Amino acid sequence: MKPAFTKKAIALLIAGAALAFGGYLAGSHEKSKSEGVEKTDNASAAPKSGKKVLYWHDPMVPATKFDKPGKSPFMDMQLVPVYADAGEDAGVKISPSLQQNLGIRLAEVRRIESKDTLELVGTTQFDESIAEVVQSRVTGYIDHLYTRSPMQRVKRGEPIASMFVPDWIAPQEEYLALKQSGNEPLANAARQRMRAMSIPEALVAQAERTGKAQNHLTLTSPVSGVVSELGVRDGAMVSPGMSVAKVSGTSKVWLLAEVPEALVNSARAGMAVSATSSSDPLRKYTGHVREILPGVSTATRTVQARLELDNKDGSLLPGQLMRIQLTAATPVSRLVVPSEAIITSGKRSVVLVAGPNNSMRPVVVTLGLENSGDTEITSGLSEGQKVVASGQFLIDSEASLKGILPKFANASESKPTLSKSMDSGPVLHGTAKVEKVTSDALTLSHQPIPELQWGAMTMDFKKPRPDAFSDIKPGQSVEFSFRDGKDGYMLENVKLTGGAKK
């Protein structure tokens, strides 16, 4: 009996071992098959699309590139492939329906014929070229002033002052005596002496009619205008060449415009001028640039342009502040886009150009003059292209997520970033649970963030400083705000749900 039992036990052991080994082989084969399928699927994920993969990246940190697929080291998500047909200049694609919902409006790059214009401000003053000075040619005394204060209006021929001239009495009496004696040669000689003494012919004729010497002279205004200067008072003694008054004409006025130093070459003598004043904005005054005054103001870094305006009705007064538009005589061909289409960051200017298949890409441009809502483009665009005129900053977020703008920012300095908003985006908000706290960042499992079209995920958000949010602990529920900056997503505020800011 003992040998039979032993044989039976050995047979059972051999059968069990065979079954175990067969199961092991089957399991190994299935595992190998499974791994082979997984490996094949992972490797062929990109080729199935028929596109060449350039690299993989995390859409949240698009500047970092990986040469193979896998899990992102920055957050709980898989790396995303970037294909060859989505190269550096491919931009983003936005469907027509989404463009309509976002209010995205396109404008055409067009060529126009326009004249150089400058928008300036200036102040009016008297036209010194038509000012006249009332002077005395003889020694005398002011016995009456008809104009008693400066800035008084006068008309041509109106009296300014009356002078008593005692030196005129003796020559006139001598002339009258010789005239009565009938000595014509001596009378003519006396008349010549009176003319040399600046005795007016009208006074000599009056002396002949009345038989009495005339000793008063009335000084009159030579032009219609304003007495801008009055240098004497009643009883004052005046001598030859002394100015009694200065009368400034008002039929024309000068307008001194402050031209920025950088625009001096754009302002030239002869340019047409159109000006308006705050007292009557609907009325336009016309004229031309008389001359560009030499010298730059060290305080304002401006150059003064002297403009001449027509003021026959006298409505313009000295010292008025006016808005000025200078226009060149010859038009120039320019390539322009709406000014609202340009995104500027202080150092550079960019527009979003619409391409085929609803794509949009950033293009660096060089700007010229701006006029009537249009800005001249001197380089970067061509006629007929379409640019985004509204909704650019909504496209910014999509472009940042796809890594287009970070690529653009990391290019050489000759290819500047799209705008300042790419370096420091708008403040975004979310709610999350704190998973981990370090000196550099908070690891948050946040809820969806609609502004960035993010779903719920776990990711790191950088702290502005190591001691920030020191009261925040793992496991707490928080509300937070952050910005998309150069170095990643930077936290601004973190507070406990329903609690005070930390």
C-alpha positions as CSV (number, residue, x, y, z in Angstrom):
1,M,0.0,0.0,0.0
2,K,2.8,2.4,0.8
3,P,4.3,2.4,-2.7
4,A,0.9,2.9,-4.4
5,F,0.2,6.0,-2.2
6,T,3.6,7.4,-3.1
7,K,3.0,7.1,-6.8
8,K,-0.4,8.7,-6.5
9,A,1.0,11.7,-4.6
10,I,3.8,12.2,-7.0
11,A,1.4,12.2,-9.9
12,L,-0.8,14.8,-8.2
13,L,2.2,17.0,-7.5
14,I,3.4,16.8,-11.1
15,A,-0.1,17.7,-12.4
16,G,-0.3,20.7,-10.0
17,A,3.1,22.0,-11.0
18,A,2.1,21.6,-14.7
19,L,-1.1,23.6,-14.2
20,A,0.8,26.3,-12.2
21,F,3.5,26.6,-14.9
22,G,0.8,26.8,-17.6
23,G,-1.0,29.5,-15.8
24,Y,2.2,31.4,-15.3
25,L,3.0,31.1,-19.1
26,A,-0.5,32.2,-19.9
27,G,-0.3,35.2,-17.6
28,S,3.1,36.2,-18.8
29,H,1.8,36.0,-22.4
30,E,-1.2,38.1,-21.6
31,K,0.9,40.7,-19.7
32,S,3.4,40.8,-22.6
33,K,0.5,41.2,-25.1
34,S,-1.1,43.9,-23.0
35,E,2.2,45.8,-22.6
36,G,2.8,45.4,-26.3
37,V,-0.6,46.8,-27.2
38,E,-0.2,49.7,-24.7
39,K,3.3,50.5,-26.0
40,T,2.1,50.3,-29.6
41,D,-0.9,52.5,-28.8
42,N,1.3,55.1,-27.0
43,A,3.9,55.2,-29.7
44,S,1.4,55.3,-32.5
45,A,-0.9,57.9,-31.0
46,A,0.6,60.6,-33.0
47,P,1.1,58.8,-36.3
48,K,-2.6,57.8,-36.3
49,S,-3.4,61.5,-36.8
50,G,-1.2,61.6,-39.8
51,K,0.8,64.5,-38.4
52,K,4.4,64.8,-37.3
53,V,4.9,65.5,-33.6
54,L,7.5,68.2,-32.9
55,Y,7.5,67.8,-29.1
56,W,5.2,67.3,-26.1
57,H,4.4,70.0,-23.5
58,D,2.2,70.9,-20.6
59,P,-0.4,73.5,-21.8
60,M,-0.2,75.1,-18.4
61,V,3.6,75.5,-18.8
62,P,4.0,75.7,-22.6
63,A,7.6,77.0,-22.6
64,T,8.9,73.6,-21.3
65,K,9.3,71.0,-24.1
66,F,9.6,67.2,-23.8
67,D,10.8,64.7,-26.4
68,K,8.4,61.9,-25.4
69,P,4.8,61.6,-24.0
70,G,4.0,61.0,-20.4
71,K,2.6,62.6,-17.3
72,S,3.3,66.3,-16.7
73,P,5.8,66.9,-13.9
74,F,4.0,70.2,-13.1
75,M,0.5,68.9,-12.5
76,D,-1.8,65.9,-12.6
77,M,-2.4,65.6,-16.4
78,Q,-0.8,64.1,-19.5
79,L,1.5,65.9,-21.8
80,V,0.0,67.2,-25.0
81,P,1.7,66.8,-28.5
82,V,2.5,69.8,-30.7
83,Y,2.4,69.0,-34.4
84,A,4.5,70.2,-37.2
85,D,1.6,72.1,-38.9
86,A,1.1,74.1,-35.7
87,G,4.5,75.7,-35.8
88,E,5.7,78.9,-34.4
89,D,3.6,81.2,-36.5
90,A,0.5,79.1,-36.8
91,G,-1.4,81.0,-34.1
92,V,-4.7,79.9,-32.6
93,K,-7.8,78.7,-34.3
94,I,-11.2,80.1,-33.2
95,S,-14.4,78.8,-34.8
96,P,-16.7,81.4,-36.5
97,S,-19.5,80.7,-33.9
98,L,-17.0,81.4,-31.0
99,Q,-15.8,84.5,-32.8
100,Q,-19.3,85.8,-33.0
101,N,-20.0,85.0,-29.3
102,L,-16.8,86.7,-28.2
103,G,-17.5,89.8,-30.3
104,I,-14.4,89.4,-32.4
105,R,-14.3,91.9,-35.3
106,L,-11.9,91.9,-38.2
107,A,-10.7,94.9,-40.2
108,E,-8.8,95.1,-43.4
109,V,-5.3,96.5,-43.8
110,R,-5.9,99.2,-46.4
111,R,-3.9,101.9,-48.3
112,I,-5.1,105.5,-48.2
113,E,-3.9,108.8,-49.6
114,S,-3.6,111.2,-46.7
115,K,-1.8,114.4,-45.8
116,D,0.6,114.7,-42.9
117,T,-1.3,116.2,-39.9
118,L,-0.2,117.3,-36.5
119,E,-2.5,117.8,-33.5
120,L,-1.2,120.6,-31.3
121,V,-2.2,123.3,-28.8
122,G,-1.3,126.9,-28.8
123,T,-2.1,130.4,-27.5
124,T,-3.0,133.5,-29.4
125,Q,-1.1,136.8,-29.4
126,F,-1.0,140.1,-31.3
127,D,0.5,140.0,-34.7
128,E,3.5,142.2,-34.2
129,S,4.0,142.6,-37.9
130,I,1.0,144.9,-38.2
131,A,1.5,146.8,-34.9
132,E,2.1,150.6,-35.1
133,V,3.8,152.9,-32.7
134,V,2.5,156.4,-32.0
135,Q,5.5,158.7,-31.5
136,S,6.3,162.3,-31.0
137,R,8.6,164.1,-33.4
138,V,8.9,167.3,-31.3
139,T,9.4,168.3,-27.7
140,G,6.1,169.0,-26.0
141,Y,3.7,168.3,-23.1
142,I,0.7,165.9,-23.0
143,D,-2.2,168.1,-22.0
144,H,-5.0,165.5,-22.7
145,L,-5.2,161.7,-23.2
146,Y,-8.1,160.3,-25.1
147,T,-7.1,156.8,-24.5
148,R,-6.4,156.4,-20.7
149,S,-5.7,152.7,-20.3
150,P,-4.0,149.8,-22.2
151,M,-6.0,147.2,-24.1
152,Q,-8.6,149.9,-25.1
153,R,-10.0,149.4,-28.6
154,V,-9.5,152.2,-31.1
155,K,-10.3,152.8,-34.7
156,R,-8.0,154.2,-37.5
157,G,-7.8,158.0,-37.2
158,E,-9.2,158.2,-33.6
159,P,-7.3,160.6,-31.3
160,I,-4.8,159.1,-28.8
161,A,-3.4,162.2,-27.1
162,S,-3.2,166.0,-27.5
163,M,0.2,167.7,-27.2
164,F,1.1,171.3,-26.4
165,V,4.2,172.3,-28.5
166,P,5.6,175.8,-27.4
167,D,8.5,175.6,-29.9
168,W,6.0,175.9,-32.8
169,I,4.7,179.3,-31.9
170,A,7.6,181.6,-32.9
171,P,8.1,180.0,-36.4
172,Q,4.4,180.3,-37.2
173,E,4.2,183.9,-36.1
174,E,7.3,184.8,-38.2
175,Y,5.8,183.1,-41.2
176,L,2.4,184.9,-40.8
177,A,4.2,188.3,-40.5
178,L,6.3,187.7,-43.6
179,K,3.1,186.5,-45.5
180,Q,1.3,189.7,-44.5
181,S,4.2,191.9,-45.6
182,G,4.2,190.5,-49.0
183,N,7.8,189.3,-48.9
184,E,7.2,186.0,-50.7
185,P,10.9,184.8,-50.8
186,L,11.3,185.2,-47.0
187,A,7.8,183.7,-46.4
188,N,8.7,180.6,-48.4
189,A,12.0,180.3,-46.5
190,A,10.0,180.5,-43.2
191,R,7.6,177.8,-44.5
192,Q,10.5,175.5,-45.2
193,R,11.9,176.0,-41.7
194,M,8.4,175.0,-40.3
195,R,8.4,171.8,-42.4
196,A,11.9,170.9,-41.0
197,M,10.5,171.4,-37.5
198,S,7.8,168.7,-38.3
199,I,4.9,171.2,-38.2
200,P,2.1,169.5,-40.1
201,E,0.9,171.1,-43.3
202,A,-2.7,171.0,-41.9
203,L,-1.6,173.2,-39.0
204,V,0.1,175.7,-41.3
205,A,-3.0,175.9,-43.5
206,Q,-5.1,176.4,-40.4
207,A,-2.7,179.2,-39.2
208,E,-3.1,180.9,-42.6
209,R,-6.9,180.7,-42.4
210,T,-7.2,182.0,-38.8
211,G,-4.1,184.3,-38.7
212,K,-3.1,182.7,-35.4
213,A,-0.2,180.3,-34.6
214,Q,-1.3,176.7,-33.8
215,N,0.4,175.2,-30.7
216,H,-1.4,171.9,-30.2
217,L,-0.9,168.7,-32.0
218,T,-3.4,165.7,-31.9
219,L,-1.8,162.3,-32.2
220,T,-4.1,159.8,-33.9
221,S,-4.2,156.0,-34.3
222,P,-2.7,154.8,-37.6
223,V,-4.6,151.5,-37.6
224,S,-7.7,150.0,-36.1
225,G,-6.9,147.7,-33.2
226,V,-6.0,147.7,-29.5
227,V,-3.8,150.0,-27.5
228,S,-1.4,147.4,-26.3
229,E,1.0,149.8,-24.7
230,L,0.5,153.3,-23.2
231,G,3.7,155.0,-22.1
232,V,2.5,158.5,-20.9
233,R,0.1,160.3,-18.6
234,D,-1.5,163.7,-18.6
235,G,1.1,166.5,-18.2
236,A,4.0,164.3,-19.2
237,M,6.8,165.8,-21.2
238,V,7.7,164.0,-24.4
239,S,10.8,164.4,-26.6
240,P,11.4,163.5,-30.2
241,G,11.3,159.8,-30.9
242,M,9.5,159.0,-27.7
243,S,6.7,156.4,-28.0
244,V,3.4,157.6,-26.7
245,A,1.4,154.5,-27.4
246,K,1.5,151.2,-29.3
247,V,-1.5,150.1,-31.3
248,S,-1.8,146.4,-32.3
249,G,-3.9,145.5,-35.2
250,T,-6.5,142.6,-34.8
251,S,-7.3,141.8,-38.4
252,K,-4.7,139.0,-38.0
253,V,-3.4,137.2,-34.9
254,W,-0.4,135.0,-34.2
255,L,-0.9,131.6,-32.7
256,L,2.2,130.1,-31.0
257,A,2.0,126.3,-31.1
258,E,4.2,124.0,-29.0
259,V,5.6,121.3,-31.3
260,P,7.2,118.3,-29.5
261,E,10.9,118.1,-30.3
262,A,10.4,114.6,-31.9
263,L,7.9,116.1,-34.4
264,V,9.8,119.2,-35.4
265,N,10.7,117.8,-38.8
266,S,7.0,117.2,-39.5
267,A,6.1,120.9,-39.1
268,R,7.1,123.1,-42.0
269,A,6.4,126.7,-42.9
270,G,3.5,127.1,-45.3
271,M,1.4,124.2,-43.9
272,A,-2.3,124.9,-43.7
273,V,-3.7,125.5,-40.3
274,S,-7.2,124.8,-38.8
275,A,-7.8,125.9,-35.2
276,T,-10.8,125.9,-32.8
277,S,-11.2,127.6,-29.5
278,S,-13.1,126.4,-26.4
279,S,-15.3,129.5,-26.5
280,D,-16.8,128.3,-29.9
281,P,-15.8,124.7,-30.7
282,L,-18.0,124.7,-33.8
283,R,-16.2,127.5,-35.5
284,K,-12.9,126.9,-37.3
285,Y,-10.2,129.5,-38.0
286,T,-7.9,129.0,-40.9
287,G,-4.4,130.2,-41.7
288,H,-0.9,128.9,-42.3
289,V,2.4,128.3,-40.6
290,R,4.4,131.5,-40.8
291,E,7.7,130.2,-39.5
292,I,9.3,127.7,-37.1
293,L,11.1,129.6,-34.3
294,P,14.7,128.5,-33.7
295,G,15.5,127.0,-30.3
296,V,14.1,124.3,-28.1
297,S,12.6,124.9,-24.6
298,T,14.6,123.1,-22.0
299,A,11.6,122.9,-19.7
300,T,9.1,121.4,-22.1
301,R,11.3,120.0,-24.9
302,T,9.2,121.8,-27.5
303,V,9.7,124.1,-30.4
304,Q,7.4,127.0,-31.1
305,A,5.7,127.3,-34.5
306,R,4.3,130.8,-35.3
307,L,1.0,130.5,-37.1
308,E,-1.0,133.3,-38.7
309,L,-4.8,133.2,-38.4
310,D,-7.4,135.4,-40.1
311,N,-9.3,137.5,-37.5
312,K,-11.1,140.2,-39.5
313,D,-14.1,140.1,-37.2
314,G,-11.9,140.5,-34.1
315,S,-13.4,137.5,-32.3
316,L,-10.0,136.1,-31.3
317,L,-8.4,137.6,-28.2
318,P,-4.8,137.5,-27.1
319,G,-4.0,134.6,-24.7
320,Q,-6.7,132.2,-25.9
321,L,-5.9,128.5,-25.8
322,M,-6.7,126.8,-29.1
323,R,-6.6,123.3,-30.5
324,I,-4.6,123.2,-33.8
325,Q,-4.4,120.9,-36.7
326,L,-1.5,121.3,-39.2
327,T,-2.0,119.8,-42.6
328,A,0.7,119.3,-45.3
329,A,-0.1,120.4,-48.8
330,T,0.9,117.1,-50.6
331,P,-0.9,113.8,-49.8
332,V,1.2,110.7,-49.0
333,S,0.2,107.0,-49.6
334,R,0.0,105.1,-46.3
335,L,-0.9,101.6,-45.1
336,V,-3.2,101.9,-42.1
337,V,-5.2,99.8,-39.7
338,P,-7.7,100.8,-37.0
339,S,-5.9,102.1,-34.0
340,E,-7.9,99.8,-31.7
341,A,-6.3,96.8,-33.5
342,I,-2.9,97.5,-32.1
343,I,-1.6,96.0,-28.8
344,T,1.3,97.9,-27.4
345,S,3.6,97.0,-24.4
346,G,5.6,100.2,-24.3
347,K,8.6,98.7,-26.2
348,R,6.8,97.0,-29.1
349,S,3.5,96.9,-31.0
350,V,1.7,93.8,-32.2
351,V,-1.5,93.0,-34.2
352,L,-3.3,89.7,-34.5
353,V,-3.5,88.8,-38.2
354,A,-6.3,86.5,-39.4
355,G,-5.1,83.6,-41.5
356,P,-6.7,80.6,-43.3
357,N,-9.0,78.1,-41.5
358,N,-10.0,80.6,-38.8
359,S,-6.4,80.9,-37.5
360,M,-5.0,84.0,-35.9
361,R,-1.3,84.8,-35.3
362,P,0.7,87.7,-33.7
363,V,2.7,89.9,-35.9
364,V,5.2,92.6,-34.8
365,V,4.5,96.0,-36.6
366,T,6.2,99.4,-36.8
367,L,3.9,102.3,-36.3
368,G,3.7,105.7,-38.0
369,L,1.4,108.6,-37.5
370,E,-2.1,108.3,-36.0
371,N,-5.0,110.3,-37.4
372,S,-8.8,110.0,-37.2
373,G,-8.8,106.6,-35.6
374,D,-6.3,105.0,-38.0
375,T,-2.6,104.3,-37.4
376,E,0.0,104.1,-40.1
377,I,1.9,100.8,-40.4
378,T,5.4,101.2,-41.8
379,S,6.4,97.5,-41.6
380,G,5.0,94.1,-40.7
381,L,1.8,94.0,-42.7
382,S,0.7,94.1,-46.4
383,E,-2.4,95.6,-48.0
384,G,-5.5,93.3,-47.9
385,Q,-4.6,91.3,-44.8
386,K,-7.2,91.0,-42.1
387,V,-6.5,92.0,-38.5
388,V,-8.4,91.6,-35.3
389,A,-9.9,95.0,-34.4
390,S,-11.8,93.9,-31.2
391,G,-11.6,90.9,-28.8
392,Q,-7.8,90.7,-28.9
393,F,-7.4,90.1,-25.2
394,L,-9.9,87.3,-25.2
395,I,-7.7,85.6,-27.8
396,D,-4.6,86.2,-25.6
397,S,-5.7,83.6,-23.1
398,E,-6.3,81.0,-25.8
399,A,-2.9,81.8,-27.4
400,S,-1.1,81.6,-24.0
401,L,-2.5,78.1,-23.3
402,K,-1.4,76.8,-26.7
403,G,2.1,78.1,-26.1
404,I,2.1,80.5,-29.1
405,L,2.7,83.6,-27.1
406,P,5.4,82.2,-24.8
407,K,7.2,81.0,-27.9
408,F,6.9,84.5,-29.3
409,A,8.1,86.0,-26.0
410,N,11.2,83.7,-25.9
411,A,12.3,84.7,-29.4
412,S,15.1,87.2,-30.0
413,E,14.6,90.8,-28.9
414,S,13.8,91.7,-32.5
415,K,10.7,89.6,-32.1
416,P,9.0,91.2,-29.0
417,T,6.2,89.8,-26.9
418,L,2.7,90.3,-28.0
419,S,1.7,92.7,-25.2
420,K,2.2,93.5,-21.6
421,S,-0.9,91.4,-20.8
422,M,1.1,88.3,-21.8
423,D,3.6,89.0,-19.1
424,S,1.1,89.8,-16.4
425,G,-2.4,88.7,-17.3
426,P,-5.7,89.6,-15.7
427,V,-6.6,88.4,-12.2
428,L,-8.4,85.1,-12.2
429,H,-10.3,83.4,-9.4
430,G,-11.1,79.8,-8.2
431,T,-11.9,77.6,-5.3
432,A,-9.7,74.6,-4.3
433,K,-8.6,72.2,-1.6
434,V,-5.0,72.5,-0.4
435,E,-3.0,69.4,-1.0
436,K,0.5,70.5,-0.2
437,V,2.3,73.6,1.1
438,T,6.0,74.4,0.4
439,S,8.1,77.6,0.7
440,D,7.7,78.1,-3.1
441,A,4.2,77.1,-4.0
442,L,0.8,75.7,-2.9
443,T,-0.4,72.5,-4.5
444,L,-4.2,73.0,-5.1
445,S,-6.9,70.7,-6.3
446,H,-9.0,73.4,-7.9
447,Q,-12.5,73.4,-9.4
448,P,-13.0,74.3,-13.1
449,I,-11.9,77.9,-14.1
450,P,-14.2,79.0,-17.0
451,E,-12.0,82.0,-17.9
452,L,-9.2,79.7,-19.0
453,Q,-11.5,76.8,-20.0
454,W,-9.8,74.7,-17.4
455,G,-11.4,71.6,-15.9
456,A,-10.9,70.4,-12.4
457,M,-7.2,69.4,-11.8
458,T,-4.4,69.4,-9.3
459,M,-1.5,71.8,-10.0
460,D,1.1,74.0,-8.3
461,F,0.6,77.8,-7.9
462,K,3.7,79.9,-7.0
463,K,3.8,82.0,-3.9
464,P,4.9,85.7,-4.3
465,R,7.3,85.2,-1.3
466,P,8.2,82.3,0.9
467,D,6.3,83.6,4.0
468,A,3.1,84.3,2.1
469,F,-0.1,82.6,3.2
470,S,1.6,81.1,6.3
471,D,-1.7,80.2,7.9
472,I,-2.8,78.0,5.0
473,K,-2.6,74.3,5.8
474,P,-3.0,71.1,3.8
475,G,-6.6,69.8,3.7
476,Q,-8.2,73.3,4.0
477,S,-10.7,74.6,1.5
478,V,-9.8,78.0,0.1
479,E,-10.7,80.6,-2.4
480,F,-7.8,82.0,-4.4
481,S,-6.8,84.5,-7.1
482,F,-3.8,84.4,-9.4
483,R,-2.2,85.9,-12.5
484,D,-0.6,84.3,-15.5
485,G,2.9,85.7,-15.3
486,K,6.3,85.2,-17.0
487,D,7.4,82.5,-14.5
488,G,4.1,80.6,-14.3
489,Y,0.9,81.1,-12.4
490,M,1.5,83.4,-9.4
491,L,-0.9,83.6,-6.4
492,E,-2.2,86.9,-5.3
493,N,-4.7,86.2,-2.6
494,V,-5.6,83.0,-0.7
495,K,-8.3,82.9,2.0
496,L,-10.2,80.2,3.7
497,T,-13.6,79.5,2.3
498,G,-15.9,81.9,4.2
499,G,-12.9,83.3,6.2
500,A,-10.7,86.4,6.1
501,K,-7.8,86.9,3.7
502,K,-4.5,85.4,4.9
